[in-house]
Amino acid sequence: MSAFIVSPETMHRAVAAIHAARLDYPGLPNPSRNALGRALYTLNIEAVQQRYPDANDIRDLPGWDGCERMPDRSPGRSGGSSLA
């Protein structure tokens, strides 16, 4: 099975859909779109790192090429600034 980091365009669409759906449930927490996107990218990056544990740098992960606009590492990995 393969795994890859999704493109910023795909993440923007996912965040917009999730954010819009949350409006139907006023009792749920409603994080900002940026916070939601960062959380989803953190999850996506961690999943890809688990699939490809030998990648020492996030830029070596599948899907990273061209994704300079997104958070560039999850906690504990090399490759740039923290997502926190």
Summary of the structure (lengths in Angstrom):
residues: 84
radius of gyration: 13.7
end to end distance: 29.2
largest distance: 42.6
contacts: 196
relative contact order: 0.20
helix: 44%
strand: 2%
